[in-house]
């Protein structure tokens, strides 16, 4: 198969190296490393193997360990993680008794580095997929289709320094394509400028954090597929190419992509609180669930199931950390006595009840003290001052119960199903914004018209 059939090539390296097998053998090869716009990394290797080697050393999936070598630019490269072998092809040359074998591999990650460079980089560049935005800085002039066009960078202030996102030259066409096709493509180059000297791996951790928050803001998976460390004289000293987790584009944004002030304010406000609450609320997993619930390529019922699961999770974390999930704080002290009373009453009411049936009933005693889902919703609405009418909460509960127990909405027509879905999403949106202390404009859904509206959000009632 032609590599171009996998998608647009955004990065390419040529070089010579060796394929390391699990038995310790190494097969010399020429290598062509290419990355597709979705993040997919393909390595095409060509081996000159004699007939005896071909019989015993032609690699299979379980035999492959890694590929390493040097590019034509003098960068050392080595694959990381599992290599997937695609179908090989052999050409036998009778005059030289050689077998020319071409093999294609899919790599998880490749590191390229200049071993002569030992200094910490001055700045870092990341290729970022599926981030839609408008800039807030003075324009840069770039050449697109032979014409000069203006591209406006977006500058974001973070706890670790400044991030500048530069649209790719063909940004307008690419973003139209990913929106229309719900596809995946590089939309910008992110320049990271830490306020203190950091190793590339440390910067990568910071960019992973930022990408999660940008994903939350846009309601779609934003990720990087390559990272480059540059010295002061603009020499690349280390490059990491990654087959990152990327999802088809969705445009159910929480923060308006057409207003750069909203995005910058969102990052400034929520980033410190995200770091503070990340572990206690397991926010990384929560954000992934949120993006899954907004993935437009999935069935609406599937997305809604993800949404109610996330809602349960967020409510449970909030309630358990404040002891709101229990009705009585002294229940545990009196549970043994209550168990004894109930056991006597059950045996009296259900004479001849089997021991296993009785034990199963008594095992549920602790659930008597568990606050109901609806009452937890009401408590959250009051505590966090959510802009949700109280009459909406029983509807959320009914939708949640129908999805959990029947995997379907209560409604039968498509418009009302969509309204049920967005009723849950709207509540989750506000929970996230309150949780992260946001105070500014966001994209809300009008449940009457099912139209999106940019509205001001107040952080009154935000979590301490």
N, C-alpha and C positions, 0 to 999 in steps of 0.2 A: 504494500500500500504506500502511496505517496504521502510523505509527512504533511504536506499542505492540506491533505484531506482531514487532518485532525483539527485544523484551525489556523489562524494567522500566526506566523512565527514572529516572536518579539525579541528573541535573543539567540545568538548562535556562536559556538566556539569550535575550532578545529584543533586537533592535536594528535599526539601519539602516546600510547600507554600500554597497560597490561590489564587483562581480566584475571582476577584472582579467584581460584576455585577453592572449595572447602577442603580438598585433599592437599592443598599447599601448592599445586601446580599453577603456573602463570602463563597465559597465552598472550604474546605480543599482538598489538592491533593498532590500526589507525581509528580515531574516534571523531565523530561529529556530534556535538552536544547541542540540542535545540530545545527551546522552551516555547510552548504555545500560549496564546493569550489567556487561556483558562488556568494556566499554571502548570499544565502537564509538561513533564520533562522526558524527552525522548533521546536516547543515545544510540547512534548507529555505529556499530563496530565492524571492521573488516579484518579478517584473519587470513594469513597465508599459512596453512597447516599441511604438513606432508601426510601421505596416506595412512601411515602408522598412527600418527597423532589423531587423525580424523576418526579412526576406529575407536580410540580409547579416551580422547580428551575433548571431543565435541561437547560443549556444556549443555546441561539440562537445567531446569528451574532449581532443583534441589542442590545443584553443584555450584551455583554462582554465589560469590561472597561480596566482592566489590570491584570497581574499575578505578584505576588511578593512572596518572600520567602528567604530561606537560602540554599546554596549549601552544599554538603558534605564536602567541603573544608573550610566552615565557611564564605563564601562571601555572603553578602546580594545582592539579585537581584530584578530587577523590569523592566517590559517592558515599552517601550515608543511608542507612536503613535498607530495607528490602529492595532488591532488584527483580522486576518482573520480566521474564523472557518472552518476547514475541516470536513468531515463527521464523526460523532460520532458513537460508537458502544456500545451497552448495553448487559450485561450478568446478568440475574436474578438468584439469589441464594435463593431457596424456604426455606431452613433451617434457614437462618439468616435474611430473609426479607430485603436483601440488593440488590441494583443494582450496579454492577461494571461498571462504565462508563469510557471509554477511549476516549479522544478527542485530535485531532491534531490541532495546531494553527500555523499560519505563522505570525511572528512578524517583525515589521519594525526595531526595535532597542531594545537592552537590556543593561542596566548598571549593573555591578557587582562591589561591593566595600567592602573594609575591614573597618568597622566603627572604629576600634581601631587605624587605621593609619591616622594621621592628618597632616603629613609633605608633602611638595611638593616633587614630585618624582625627582630622579637624572637622569633618562633616560627613553626613551619611545620606545616601539616596535609596529610596524604596519605590518599587513599582507597585502601585495600588490598584486593585480592581473594584469596579462597580460603585465608586463614590461619586455621587452627583452633587454639584455645588456651583455657587457663584463666588467670584473673588472679592476681596476687600482691599487689595493693594493696587498700586499703579500698574498699568498694563505692560506686558512684554510683547515685543514684536517677533513673531515667528513666521516661517514660510510654510504655507499650506497650498498644495496644488499650484506651485509657482507664484503664489500671491502672498503679499504681506498681510497678516491678520493679527489682531490684538488678542492676547490671552491674559486674563486677570487672575493672579495667584490669590490663594486664601491663606492668611496667616492666623495660626492658632496659638494662644498662650497656654502652656501646660505647667504643671508643678516642676518639671525637670528642664524646661527650656522652651524653645520656639520650634514649631512645626510649620513649614511652608509647603502648601500643596499647589503644584503647577499643573494646569490642564495640559494634556498632550496636544500636539498641533491639530490633530483631527478630532478634538474633543466633541464638537457639536454633532458631527456625523456619528461618532461612536456612541454617544449617550442616547441619541435617537434610536440607534440600532438595538442597544441592550434594553431600552424601554419597550420597544415594539416587539422584539423577539423574546424578551425575558431571558437574555443570554448572559454571558460572562465576558468581560474584556477589561484591559487596563485603561483607566480613564485619567490617571494623573501620576505625577512623580512627586513623592514626598521628600522634602529636604529636612532632616532632623539636625537641629543645632542645640545640643545640650549646654547647659550653663556651666558644667564642669566636665573634665576629661572622663570619658567612659569608653570601655571596650565595646566592640561591636555587639557581643552577646547581651551586654547590659542595655544597649540602645534598642536591640530587638525586643527585649522585655517591655520597654517603655512603649514602643510602637504597637506591640500586641495589645497593651492596655488601651491606647488611643483608638485602635481599630475597633475594639469592642464598643467603645462609647460612640464612635461614628456609626457603627452598625445599629446601635440602639436608636440613634438620632434619625437614621434614614429608614429603619424598618427592613433593611436588607443586609446581607452579609458583605461587609467591607473587610478586605484582607490584603496582605502584601504577598507577592510571589518572588521577589528578589530584593536583596539588600546589598549595598555596596559601601565600603569604607574608603574614604579618600584622604590623601595626605594634603598638606598645605599647597603643594605644587600641582594639585589635581590629578595625582597618580592613584589609580585604584590599587590598594594594598590587600584587600580581602573582599571576596564576593560570595554570597550565599544565594543559591537558586533553589527555590522550594516549590514542591508540588503541593501547594497549600489547599486547605479545605475551602472551596468556593462554591457558592450556590447561585442558581439563576436569579437575575435581578427582579426585585419587587419594588413597587413605588408607593407603598403605604407608609409614608414618612411620618415620624413623630415631630421632627423639627424641620421647618420649611427649607428645602435646598436652594430656593431662589432668594433667600434673605441671608447674606453672609453674617450679619450682626447676630442673628439668632443662633447660628451654629457656633460662632466664637463664644458667645455668652453661655451657651449650653456647656461647652467643654470647660470653660473657666469655672462655672458654678459647680458642676457635678463631679469633676475629676477628683478633687480632694476627698469628697464624701464617698465616692466609689471605692477609693483605696481604703478608707476607714471601715466600710461595711462589706467589702468584697468577700471576706472569709465567713463572717457571721451569717450573712444572707446567701452565701454561695452564689454571688452575683454573676460569675462567669457562666455557670450552668443556666441560671435564670434568663440571662440575655440570649443564650442559644435557643432555649425553649420559646422565647418571645419571637425570635426571627423565624423559627420553624412554624409558629402559629400565624405568621404573616406571609409565608411562602405561597405565592399566588399560583404556582404550578401544581399544588396539591389540591385534593378535593376539599370543599368548604367544610364538610363534616370532620375530616381529618385535622384541618387547621383548628377548628373549634375545640376538638378534643385536646389538642396541645394547649390551647388557651385556657380551658378550665382546669387542666392539670397544673399549669403555671399559677393560676389564680389561687388554687388550693395551697400550693407551695408557699407563695408570698404571704398569704393570710396566716398560714401555720407558723412561719418563721416569726412574723410580727407578734402573733398572739403568744407563742411559747416563751419568747424573750421577755414578755411582760406579765406572764402568768394569767393571761386572759383566756386561755383555752380551757381552763377548769372553772366550773360553776362555784364550787366550794373549796376554799383553801384547806379546810380541816377534814376533807373527805377521807384521806388516806388513814387518818387516825381511827376513824370509825368504820372503815371498810370491813374489817373482820367481823364486827358485831352485825353489820348490815347483811353480810354474807350468811351468817347463822340464821337471822330472821327470815331471809328470803328462801333459804333452803327448807326451813320448816313449812313456810307457806306454799312453796311449790309442791312439796311432797303431799301436803294436805289437799291442795286443789287438783293435782294430777296423780291420783293414787295409782301405784304400780308403775310409776315412771322408771325407765331404765337408768342405770347409773351413768352411762355415757351421755344420755340426753340431759340429765341433771347437771353433769359437769360442764357440758357445753353452754347451758344457760348461765350457770354461775360464773363462768369465765368472762362473761360480758358485763359483770357488775361495774367495772371501772368506767365503762362507757356511759353510765348514768350521770357521771360528773363531767362529761365532755360537752362543751358548749356547742350549740348547733351552728351549722354553716351560715344560716341566715342571721342569727344573732351576732356572729363574728363580723359579718358584713356590716351590720348596723353599727357595731362598736367602732369599726375602722372608719366608717363614713363620719361618725361623730368626732372621733379623736383627731383624724387627719383633715377634717373640714373639706372633704371631697365634694366637688361640684357635681354631685350625682343625686337626682331626686330620689327620695326614700322609696317612692313607689316603683322605682326601677329594680330595687334589690330583690324582691320576690321573683321577678321575671328572670333575673340572673340565676337565682337558685333553681328555678324550674328548668331553665336551659341546661344548667350544669347537671342536674339529675337525669334529664332525658338523654344527654350525651353519654354520661358515665354508665348508665344502666341499659340503654338501648342503642347507643352509637348513632343517634339521629336527633334532629331538632324536634321541638314540639310542633312547629308550623309545618304546613304542607306545601305552601307556595314559595317560590324562589325569593321573592322580595322580602317576605317575613323571615325566611331563613337567614338572609343576609343581615337583616336588622337584628336578629338574635345574636349572630356572630359579632357584629360591631358593638352591641351592647356590652358584651364581655370584654372585647378589646379596649373599648373606651375606659372601662373601669381599670384595666391593667395599665393602660397608658398613664392614668392619673396616679395610680399607686407607685409606679416607677418614678414619676416626677416628684412626688412627695418624698419618697424614700431617699432620693438623691438631692433634695433641697433645691430644686430648680425654681427660678422665679423669672419668668419671661414669656415670650410667645411660643405657642405650639400649634400643631395641626389637630383640630378636634373634628369629630364626625357628628353631624346633625342627624339624630335618629329619626326625625320626621321626614326629612327630604333625602337622607343618605348622601348628603353633599359634605365635602370637606371644607372646613373653615379655619382660618388663622385667628386664634384667640389668645388673650392674655391669661397667664396662669400665675396664681399667687402661691407663695411658699408658706403662707400661714398654716399652722398645724403640721409642718414638716417634722420628721422624726429627729429627735435630738441625737 
